[in-house]
């Protein structure tokens, strides 16, 4: 009974930390400088580098008050990881590839793969993920396992996303080009462009997962 209460309290404190960080991020987004559209922002700033927004670090985002839509989900996840580290909250970045794009690229039809990056935290020995781009904490009802499929419910991009990597914040921060992110989508490894992720139903035990702290 005491153990159950302890874990329940631990979970409540963890959620409170996450909510505090999300509130802080929301405040940053509200005080961002410049247009919220990436193309318009880049034209205004005279930026032409294709990989520019992938190269943004959390410190760049904070210092330059980059708008949320300009930094994209990659930047939002980097920012959350930075603020989480400052708050002493362990977390992981979860990379997912849009499955139709992934299948087309694997078949040689397309060279671009869209995706979405979110955050995962450990709760009672299990990874639970949420979108740091949303001001409210809403856990996504999916087992966080490489190879599993996720439905984020996007209106403009319906369908499922393939979990291709669960990365430590330190490794995730090294993704600074589209090619590295595409490699993560294809294989789970930013240095490997080959397709090696196979959707599967079997579960990987959390204690056996790479990069666990």
C-alpha angles and dihedrals in degrees: 000000000000091000091051091051090047093054091044091053090046090052092049092050091048092051090047090055091049092049091050091054092046090051090050091050091049089054090051091051091050090054096043118133124233137016117330092223112090097216093047091046092051093047090051092049094041094241118155103162111119092211095047099110092042089055093055113116124207088254090053090051093050096043096047097036092232114197117248096244091048095054091042127200091307091059094042091055091048090050093050091049090052094049091043091054090050089051094047093247115143113219144155134225113234116206119202130183124212100253099221090051090045092051092046093049092047088052091050095249099113136025098198123074121191120209148158132238123210139165131256130197131185116253118178093338095312131100115239121186136206139172111259089199090073119080092219124064109246118165116217113235099234135105105253099230129134107256096029122121124237131196109208092181095234111175095206094044110030121185139061133310127217118229103229103167143013105200138185114243089248093057094040091054088062092067101101104145135051090241092059091049091047089052089053089050092049102042111359089250121096090211096050120073094182121106109250104142112107119187108238139173099216116099128236114221111244092229089058095050117116119247094024110155 
